[in-house]
Amino acid sequence: MNADRIGLALEMRQVSKRFPGTIAVDEVSFEVYAGEVHALVGENGAGKSTLMKMLAGSFNDYTGKIFINDKEVELHSPSVAKKFGIGMIYQELSLAKPISIAENILAGRLPRKGFFIDRGAMRTEAKRLMGKVGLDLDPDLPIEDISQHEAQLVEIAKVLGTSPCILVMDEPTSALSREEVERLFDIIDGLRKRGLAIVYISHHLPEIFRIADRVTVMRDGKKVGTKDIAEASREEIVQMMVGRSVKEFYKRRERTIGEVRLRVRGLSRWGFFHDVDFQARRGEILGICGLSGAGRSELARVLVGLDQADAGGIELDGAEVRGEGMAYYLAKGIAYLSEDRKSEGLALRLSVEDNTLSAVIPRLTRGIFFNKKDGAATVRRLLKELSVYPPDPARTVGNLSGGNQQKVLLAKWIASDPKVLILDEPTRGVDIGAKLIIHDAVEKLAEAGNTVVLISSDLPELVGLSDRVMIMRKGRFTREMSYEQCTEEALLLAANGEESA
């Protein structure tokens, strides 16, 4: 362990938080040393976020005791939490895009000369804080003109400006490339060496084993245990999180693969992908593997009518599919689960029921009247099959956890009973338990004779679920692998244009 255990920066003793009808956090004790990166993991709904929101002062009705640097404190508001040195970096960045980097970093504490903002001092202080995270940009640049990675660093610089002694990072790598993740880890390592106590929340176990000193696992609102990372294995952490062995994840099912259902010939969208040929059969899960920028998502968007092809054709059950718009392709039986559930997949202000039935509105419409009641049984069945929690059709989707939102999005497309379902990163950003449920649903779809096209950056997912995998590189399919040929190493090498030994 890298942490210098000279004293606890944070100690939470038997803290609890109740919501109507449920205990979100149940007598959890949690501690972090100065100079330590302490990972906090668990399924969606395990209580991680609620525990950290208690630390951030979002609840004034928690029970238990919280100590910061050996001093008992009451954190009943965000301003009080900041006063005691708590810094929070949420997965959804809290930056205002139209205004400058400097104004974002110093929001609420802009330097002044009399009645006016001291622009020179603002720029100087912003550059000083940006320097702490290795960011060399013009402080006057608006946030909307910088990359996601740079915005993440601006968020960290903003929090560091409040001089925290405890820094909480919630899924900080969810929108970053591999190279950007490594740069972020270097910054985290530097902050650790300066003595900050860091709580790192992530669903990605490789990140946990790369950056953390210790890991605490939560399940169902309770603390399962804490382990030094050097003494833990991934299998052990997974079992603590979900109560089952990692070997249960990919128990391949027997299924019958039938005749060709989807055939693609010479499909091109100039600048994105070129001369793509492939076929997918009834009951088959066809994986598509490729690095970022290979053209996978762009291909999917053409296959479902969101974008138009410049050349080539698509056939479904031997008949040419040629039309415009996603509604046309959905009516033909081709559905698409987008990788961006919040902006493209779900209507966050509508109910679970409305979202689930949104893809089958024409089937439930008689004349000019939409009869939601005819779809009620389907909604209840899918909520049960996908273990959506809480299983309340009237609940607003935006109030669900990320994993449960993803299940609702999958339920929406399963409800449409598609002949071909294209899944683009179906388990990105969800916990292990939700991933297992989604995998099971995908297997059942294929068992029932549906065709699944699985686009994923999760190599174990591709290896475990796919009957075949097509490798996409620089806009072209370069190789096909059978189930027997697929390994994580082989897929990664092929995606990089290399061959395995």
C-alpha positions as CSV (number, residue, x, y, z in Angstrom):
1,M,0.0,0.0,0.0
2,N,1.3,3.5,-1.0
3,A,-0.6,5.4,1.7
4,D,1.4,6.7,4.6
5,R,-0.9,5.8,7.5
6,I,-0.1,8.7,9.8
7,G,-3.7,9.3,10.5
8,L,-7.3,9.0,9.3
9,A,-8.5,11.8,7.1
10,L,-12.0,10.5,7.1
11,E,-13.9,8.1,9.4
12,M,-17.6,7.4,9.1
13,R,-19.0,5.3,12.0
14,Q,-22.2,3.3,11.6
15,V,-23.8,5.9,9.4
16,S,-27.3,5.2,8.0
17,K,-29.7,7.0,5.7
18,R,-33.4,6.1,5.3
19,F,-35.7,7.0,2.5
20,P,-39.5,6.2,2.6
21,G,-39.8,2.5,2.5
22,T,-36.1,1.6,2.3
23,I,-32.8,1.9,4.1
24,A,-30.3,3.1,1.5
25,V,-27.3,3.0,3.8
26,D,-27.4,0.7,6.8
27,E,-24.9,1.3,9.6
28,V,-21.9,1.5,7.4
29,S,-18.4,2.3,8.8
30,F,-15.9,3.6,6.3
31,E,-12.4,5.2,6.6
32,V,-9.8,6.7,4.4
33,Y,-6.2,7.6,5.3
34,A,-4.4,10.8,4.1
35,G,-2.4,9.9,1.0
36,E,-4.6,7.0,0.1
37,V,-6.7,6.1,-2.9
38,H,-9.6,4.1,-1.5
39,A,-11.9,2.5,-4.0
40,L,-15.6,2.2,-3.3
41,V,-17.4,-0.4,-5.4
42,G,-20.8,-2.1,-5.6
43,E,-23.7,-2.6,-7.9
44,N,-26.0,0.3,-8.8
45,G,-28.3,0.8,-5.8
46,A,-25.7,-0.7,-3.4
47,G,-25.6,2.6,-1.5
48,K,-22.3,4.1,-2.7
49,S,-23.7,7.3,-4.0
50,T,-25.9,7.8,-1.0
51,L,-22.9,7.3,1.4
52,M,-20.9,9.9,-0.5
53,K,-23.8,12.3,-0.6
54,M,-24.0,12.1,3.1
55,L,-20.3,13.1,3.2
56,A,-21.0,15.9,0.8
57,G,-23.7,17.4,3.0
58,S,-26.6,16.6,0.8
59,F,-28.7,15.0,3.6
60,N,-29.4,16.6,7.0
61,D,-31.1,13.5,8.5
62,Y,-28.5,10.8,8.5
63,T,-27.6,8.9,11.7
64,G,-24.2,7.9,12.9
65,K,-20.9,9.9,13.3
66,I,-18.5,11.4,10.9
67,F,-14.9,12.4,11.8
68,I,-12.6,14.5,9.6
69,N,-8.9,14.6,10.8
70,D,-10.1,13.1,14.1
71,K,-12.6,15.8,14.7
72,E,-16.3,14.9,14.8
73,V,-18.3,17.1,12.4
74,E,-22.0,17.4,11.3
75,L,-22.2,17.7,7.6
76,H,-25.8,18.9,7.1
77,S,-25.3,21.1,4.0
78,P,-22.9,21.2,1.0
79,S,-21.4,24.5,2.2
80,V,-20.5,23.0,5.6
81,A,-19.0,19.9,3.8
82,K,-16.8,22.2,1.7
83,K,-15.8,24.1,4.8
84,F,-14.5,20.9,6.3
85,G,-12.5,20.1,3.2
86,I,-14.8,17.7,1.2
87,G,-14.4,18.0,-2.6
88,M,-16.8,16.1,-4.9
89,I,-16.3,15.4,-8.6
90,Y,-19.5,13.8,-10.0
91,Q,-19.8,11.7,-13.1
92,E,-22.0,14.4,-14.6
93,L,-19.7,17.4,-14.7
94,S,-21.0,20.6,-13.0
95,L,-19.5,23.0,-15.5
96,A,-21.3,25.8,-17.3
97,K,-20.5,25.5,-21.0
98,P,-21.1,29.0,-22.3
99,I,-18.7,30.7,-19.8
100,S,-14.9,30.5,-19.6
101,I,-12.6,28.0,-17.9
102,A,-11.5,30.6,-15.4
103,E,-15.1,31.6,-14.5
104,N,-16.0,27.9,-14.0
105,I,-13.0,27.2,-11.8
106,L,-13.6,30.2,-9.6
107,A,-17.4,30.2,-9.6
108,G,-18.7,31.6,-6.3
109,R,-15.3,33.1,-5.3
110,L,-14.3,35.4,-8.1
111,P,-11.6,37.9,-7.1
112,R,-12.8,41.5,-7.0
113,K,-11.6,45.1,-7.1
114,G,-14.3,47.0,-5.4
115,F,-17.5,46.3,-7.2
116,F,-15.8,44.8,-10.2
117,I,-14.3,41.4,-11.0
118,D,-10.5,41.4,-11.1
119,R,-10.0,39.7,-14.4
120,G,-6.2,39.6,-14.1
121,A,-6.3,38.0,-10.7
122,M,-9.0,35.6,-12.0
123,R,-6.8,34.5,-14.9
124,T,-3.7,34.1,-12.7
125,E,-5.5,32.0,-10.1
126,A,-7.1,29.9,-12.7
127,K,-3.8,29.2,-14.4
128,R,-2.3,28.2,-11.0
129,L,-5.0,25.7,-10.4
130,M,-4.9,24.4,-13.9
131,G,-1.2,23.8,-13.5
132,K,-1.9,21.4,-10.6
133,V,-3.6,19.1,-13.0
134,G,-1.2,19.6,-15.9
135,L,-3.6,21.6,-18.0
136,D,-2.2,24.3,-20.3
137,L,-5.1,26.2,-21.9
138,D,-6.2,29.8,-22.2
139,P,-8.3,30.5,-19.1
140,D,-10.6,32.6,-21.3
141,L,-11.7,29.7,-23.5
142,P,-15.3,28.7,-23.1
143,I,-15.9,25.2,-21.7
144,E,-17.8,24.3,-24.9
145,D,-14.6,24.7,-26.9
146,I,-12.6,22.1,-25.0
147,S,-12.6,18.3,-25.0
148,Q,-14.3,16.0,-22.5
149,H,-10.9,15.1,-21.0
150,E,-9.9,18.7,-20.6
151,A,-13.3,19.5,-19.0
152,Q,-12.7,16.7,-16.5
153,L,-9.4,18.3,-15.6
154,V,-11.1,21.7,-15.3
155,E,-13.6,20.1,-12.9
156,I,-10.7,18.7,-10.8
157,A,-8.9,22.1,-10.8
158,K,-12.2,23.7,-9.7
159,V,-12.5,21.4,-6.7
160,L,-8.8,21.7,-5.8
161,G,-9.4,25.5,-5.6
162,T,-11.4,24.9,-2.4
163,S,-8.3,23.2,-0.8
164,P,-10.0,19.9,0.0
165,C,-8.4,17.3,2.3
166,I,-10.8,14.6,1.0
167,L,-11.5,14.2,-2.7
168,V,-14.4,12.0,-4.0
169,M,-14.3,11.0,-7.7
170,D,-17.4,9.3,-9.1
171,E,-16.8,7.4,-12.3
172,P,-14.2,9.9,-13.5
173,T,-13.1,7.9,-16.6
174,S,-16.5,7.1,-18.1
175,A,-16.0,9.4,-21.1
176,L,-12.2,9.2,-21.5
177,S,-10.0,7.3,-23.9
178,R,-7.3,4.9,-22.7
179,E,-4.6,7.5,-23.1
180,E,-6.6,10.1,-21.2
181,V,-7.3,7.6,-18.4
182,E,-3.6,7.1,-17.9
183,R,-3.0,10.8,-17.8
184,L,-5.8,11.1,-15.2
185,F,-4.2,8.3,-13.1
186,D,-0.9,10.2,-13.2
187,I,-2.7,13.3,-11.8
188,I,-4.4,11.2,-9.1
189,D,-1.0,9.7,-8.1
190,G,0.4,13.2,-7.7
191,L,-2.5,14.2,-5.5
192,R,-2.1,11.1,-3.4
193,K,1.6,12.0,-2.9
194,R,0.6,15.5,-1.7
195,G,-1.4,13.8,1.1
196,L,-5.0,14.0,-0.3
197,A,-7.4,11.3,0.8
198,I,-9.1,10.1,-2.4
199,V,-12.3,8.1,-2.6
200,Y,-12.5,6.5,-6.1
201,I,-15.9,5.1,-7.3
202,S,-15.8,3.0,-10.4
203,H,-17.5,0.0,-12.1
204,H,-14.2,-0.9,-13.9
205,L,-12.2,-3.4,-11.9
206,P,-9.0,-3.0,-13.9
207,E,-9.0,0.7,-12.9
208,I,-9.5,-0.3,-9.2
209,F,-6.5,-2.6,-9.3
210,R,-4.4,0.0,-11.2
211,I,-4.9,3.0,-9.0
212,A,-6.3,2.0,-5.5
213,D,-4.6,1.2,-2.3
214,R,-7.6,-0.4,-0.7
215,V,-11.1,-1.3,-1.8
216,T,-14.4,-1.3,0.1
217,V,-17.4,-3.3,-1.3
218,M,-21.0,-2.4,-0.6
219,R,-24.1,-4.5,-1.3
220,D,-27.8,-3.7,-0.6
221,G,-26.9,-0.7,1.6
222,K,-24.4,-2.6,3.7
223,K,-20.6,-2.8,3.8
224,V,-19.5,-6.2,2.8
225,G,-15.8,-5.7,3.6
226,T,-12.6,-3.8,3.0
227,K,-9.4,-5.3,1.6
228,D,-5.9,-4.1,0.7
229,I,-5.8,-4.2,-3.1
230,A,-2.5,-6.2,-3.0
231,E,-4.2,-9.0,-1.2
232,A,-7.4,-9.1,-3.3
233,S,-8.3,-10.7,-6.6
234,R,-10.9,-9.6,-9.2
235,E,-12.8,-12.8,-8.7
236,E,-13.0,-12.1,-5.0
237,I,-14.2,-8.5,-5.4
238,V,-16.9,-9.6,-8.0
239,Q,-18.1,-12.3,-5.6
240,M,-18.3,-9.7,-2.8
241,M,-20.3,-7.3,-5.0
242,V,-22.9,-9.7,-6.4
243,G,-22.7,-12.7,-4.1
244,R,-21.7,-15.1,-6.9
245,S,-18.6,-16.3,-8.7
246,V,-17.3,-14.5,-11.7
247,K,-17.3,-17.9,-13.5
248,E,-21.1,-17.7,-13.6
249,F,-21.0,-14.7,-15.9
250,Y,-20.6,-16.4,-19.2
251,K,-22.3,-19.8,-19.0
252,R,-22.8,-20.3,-22.7
253,R,-26.3,-21.5,-23.7
254,E,-27.1,-24.0,-26.4
255,R,-29.1,-22.4,-29.2
256,T,-30.0,-23.1,-32.8
257,I,-28.6,-20.8,-35.5
258,G,-30.8,-20.7,-38.5
259,E,-30.8,-19.1,-42.0
260,V,-29.4,-15.7,-42.9
261,R,-31.7,-12.9,-41.6
262,L,-29.6,-9.8,-42.2
263,R,-27.3,-9.4,-45.2
264,V,-25.2,-6.3,-45.9
265,R,-23.5,-5.8,-49.2
266,G,-20.9,-3.1,-50.1
267,L,-22.3,-0.6,-47.6
268,S,-20.4,2.7,-47.4
269,R,-20.7,6.0,-45.8
270,W,-17.9,8.1,-47.1
271,G,-15.4,9.2,-44.4
272,F,-16.7,6.7,-41.9
273,F,-16.8,3.1,-43.3
274,H,-16.3,1.5,-46.7
275,D,-17.4,-1.6,-48.6
276,V,-18.8,-3.4,-45.6
277,D,-20.1,-6.9,-46.2
278,F,-21.5,-9.3,-43.6
279,Q,-24.4,-11.5,-42.8
280,A,-26.1,-12.4,-39.5
281,R,-28.4,-15.4,-38.9
282,R,-31.5,-16.1,-36.9
283,G,-30.6,-17.0,-33.3
284,E,-27.1,-15.6,-33.7
285,I,-25.2,-13.1,-31.6
286,L,-22.8,-11.4,-34.0
287,G,-20.1,-9.3,-32.3
288,I,-18.4,-6.3,-33.8
289,C,-15.1,-5.3,-32.3
290,G,-12.9,-2.3,-33.0
291,L,-11.1,0.6,-31.5
292,S,-12.6,4.0,-31.0
293,G,-13.0,5.7,-34.4
294,A,-13.2,2.4,-36.3
295,G,-16.7,3.2,-37.6
296,R,-18.7,0.7,-35.5
297,S,-21.4,3.2,-34.3
298,E,-21.5,4.9,-37.7
299,L,-22.3,1.6,-39.3
300,A,-25.0,0.9,-36.8
301,R,-26.7,4.3,-37.4
302,V,-26.9,3.5,-41.2
303,L,-28.3,0.0,-40.5
304,V,-31.2,1.6,-38.6
305,G,-31.9,4.5,-40.9
306,L,-30.5,7.3,-38.7
307,D,-27.9,8.1,-41.4
308,Q,-28.0,7.5,-45.1
309,A,-25.5,5.2,-46.9
310,D,-23.6,6.5,-49.9
311,A,-23.4,3.0,-51.5
312,G,-24.4,-0.6,-50.9
313,G,-27.5,-2.3,-49.7
314,I,-29.3,-4.0,-46.8
315,E,-31.5,-7.1,-47.0
316,L,-33.8,-8.5,-44.3
317,D,-35.1,-12.0,-44.8
318,G,-34.1,-11.8,-48.4
319,A,-35.9,-8.5,-49.1
320,E,-34.2,-5.2,-49.7
321,V,-34.6,-2.6,-47.0
322,R,-34.5,0.9,-48.5
323,G,-36.2,3.8,-46.8
324,E,-35.6,6.8,-44.7
325,G,-35.7,7.3,-40.9
326,M,-35.5,5.0,-37.9
327,A,-39.3,4.6,-37.8
328,Y,-39.3,2.9,-41.2
329,Y,-36.5,0.4,-40.2
330,L,-38.2,-0.3,-36.9
331,A,-41.4,-1.1,-38.7
332,K,-39.4,-3.6,-40.8
333,G,-38.0,-5.2,-37.6
334,I,-34.6,-3.6,-37.1
335,A,-34.1,-1.9,-33.7
336,Y,-31.2,0.0,-32.2
337,L,-30.1,0.5,-28.6
338,S,-27.8,3.6,-28.7
339,E,-24.7,3.9,-26.6
340,D,-25.9,7.2,-25.3
341,R,-29.0,6.4,-23.2
342,K,-29.6,9.9,-21.8
343,S,-29.6,12.0,-25.0
344,E,-30.6,9.4,-27.6
345,G,-32.2,6.5,-25.8
346,L,-34.6,7.6,-23.1
347,A,-37.0,10.4,-22.3
348,L,-35.7,11.0,-18.7
349,R,-38.7,13.1,-17.6
350,L,-41.3,10.5,-18.7
351,S,-42.3,7.3,-16.8
352,V,-40.8,3.9,-17.0
353,E,-44.0,2.7,-18.7
354,D,-44.0,5.6,-21.3
355,N,-40.4,4.8,-22.2
356,T,-41.0,1.1,-22.4
357,L,-44.0,1.5,-24.7
358,S,-42.5,4.3,-26.8
359,A,-41.3,2.0,-29.5
360,V,-44.7,0.2,-30.0
361,I,-47.0,3.2,-30.1
362,P,-48.3,2.3,-33.6
363,R,-49.3,-1.2,-32.4
364,L,-51.3,0.3,-29.4
365,T,-53.0,3.0,-31.4
366,R,-56.6,2.6,-32.7
367,G,-57.5,5.4,-35.0
368,I,-56.3,8.5,-33.3
369,F,-56.3,6.9,-29.8
370,F,-53.3,5.5,-28.0
371,N,-54.3,2.7,-25.5
372,K,-51.6,2.4,-23.0
373,K,-53.5,-0.2,-21.0
374,D,-53.0,-2.7,-23.8
375,G,-49.2,-2.6,-23.1
376,A,-49.4,-2.7,-19.3
377,A,-48.9,-6.4,-19.0
378,T,-45.8,-6.3,-21.3
379,V,-44.3,-3.5,-19.1
380,R,-44.9,-5.5,-15.9
381,R,-43.4,-8.6,-17.5
382,L,-40.2,-6.9,-18.7
383,L,-39.7,-5.0,-15.5
384,K,-39.8,-8.4,-13.7
385,E,-37.6,-10.2,-16.2
386,L,-34.9,-7.4,-16.2
387,S,-35.1,-6.9,-12.4
388,V,-35.8,-3.2,-12.8
389,Y,-35.7,-1.6,-9.3
390,P,-38.0,-0.3,-8.1
391,P,-40.5,-2.2,-10.4
392,D,-42.8,0.8,-10.6
393,P,-44.1,1.6,-14.1
394,A,-45.1,5.1,-13.0
395,R,-41.7,6.1,-11.7
396,T,-39.8,8.8,-13.6
397,V,-36.9,7.2,-15.5
398,G,-34.6,10.1,-14.6
399,N,-34.9,9.1,-10.9
400,L,-33.6,5.6,-11.5
401,S,-29.9,4.5,-11.1
402,G,-27.9,4.3,-14.3
403,G,-28.1,0.5,-14.4
404,N,-31.8,0.5,-14.1
405,Q,-32.2,3.2,-16.8
406,Q,-30.2,0.9,-19.1
407,K,-32.5,-2.0,-18.3
408,V,-35.5,0.2,-19.2
409,L,-33.9,1.1,-22.5
410,L,-33.4,-2.6,-23.2
411,A,-37.0,-3.3,-22.2
412,K,-38.1,-0.6,-24.7
413,W,-36.5,-2.5,-27.6
414,I,-37.4,-6.0,-26.5
415,A,-41.0,-4.8,-26.3
416,S,-40.9,-4.0,-30.1
417,D,-40.1,-7.7,-30.7
418,P,-37.4,-6.9,-33.3
419,K,-36.1,-9.4,-35.9
420,V,-32.7,-7.7,-35.6
421,L,-31.6,-5.9,-32.4
422,I,-28.4,-3.8,-32.7
423,L,-26.8,-3.2,-29.3
424,D,-24.2,-0.4,-29.1
425,E,-22.2,-0.7,-25.8
426,P,-25.2,-2.2,-24.0
427,T,-23.5,-2.5,-20.6
428,R,-21.2,0.6,-20.6
429,G,-21.3,2.3,-17.2
430,V,-23.5,-0.3,-15.4
431,D,-22.6,-2.4,-12.4
432,I,-21.7,-6.1,-12.6
433,G,-25.2,-7.2,-11.4
434,A,-27.0,-5.2,-14.1
435,K,-24.5,-6.5,-16.7
436,L,-25.3,-10.1,-15.8
437,I,-29.1,-9.4,-16.2
438,I,-28.5,-7.7,-19.6
439,H,-26.4,-10.5,-20.8
440,D,-29.0,-13.0,-19.8
441,A,-31.7,-11.0,-21.7
442,V,-29.5,-10.9,-24.8
443,E,-29.0,-14.7,-24.7
444,K,-32.7,-15.2,-24.3
445,L,-33.4,-13.0,-27.4
446,A,-31.0,-15.2,-29.5
447,E,-32.6,-18.4,-28.1
448,A,-35.9,-17.2,-29.2
449,G,-34.6,-16.8,-32.8
450,N,-33.9,-13.1,-32.8
451,T,-30.7,-11.8,-34.4
452,V,-28.4,-9.7,-32.2
453,V,-25.6,-7.5,-33.4
454,L,-23.4,-6.7,-30.4
455,I,-21.1,-3.7,-30.6
456,S,-18.9,-3.5,-27.5
457,S,-15.6,-2.3,-26.2
458,D,-15.9,-4.9,-23.4
459,L,-13.7,-7.7,-24.7
460,P,-14.8,-10.3,-22.1
461,E,-18.4,-9.5,-23.1
462,L,-17.7,-10.0,-26.8
463,V,-15.8,-13.3,-26.1
464,G,-18.4,-14.6,-23.8
465,L,-21.6,-13.8,-25.8
466,S,-20.7,-13.8,-29.5
467,D,-21.1,-16.7,-31.8
468,R,-18.8,-14.9,-34.3
469,V,-16.9,-11.6,-34.1
470,M,-16.2,-9.2,-37.0
471,I,-13.1,-7.0,-36.5
472,M,-13.5,-3.5,-37.8
473,R,-10.5,-1.3,-38.4
474,K,-10.3,2.1,-40.0
475,G,-13.8,1.8,-41.5
476,R,-13.5,-1.7,-42.9
477,F,-14.0,-5.3,-41.7
478,T,-10.6,-6.8,-41.6
479,R,-11.2,-10.2,-40.1
480,E,-13.8,-12.7,-38.8
481,M,-13.3,-14.9,-35.8
482,S,-15.4,-17.9,-34.7
483,Y,-16.4,-18.5,-31.1
484,E,-13.5,-21.0,-30.8
485,Q,-11.0,-18.5,-32.1
486,C,-12.0,-15.6,-29.9
487,T,-9.9,-14.6,-26.9
488,E,-9.4,-11.1,-25.4
489,E,-5.8,-11.0,-26.6
490,A,-6.7,-12.1,-30.1
491,L,-9.5,-9.5,-30.4
492,L,-7.3,-6.7,-29.1
493,L,-4.4,-7.5,-31.4
494,A,-6.7,-7.8,-34.4
495,A,-8.4,-4.4,-33.6
496,N,-4.9,-2.9,-33.6
497,G,-4.0,-4.5,-36.9
498,E,-1.8,-7.3,-35.4
499,E,-2.0,-11.0,-35.2
500,S,-1.8,-13.2,-32.1
501,A,0.9,-15.8,-31.9
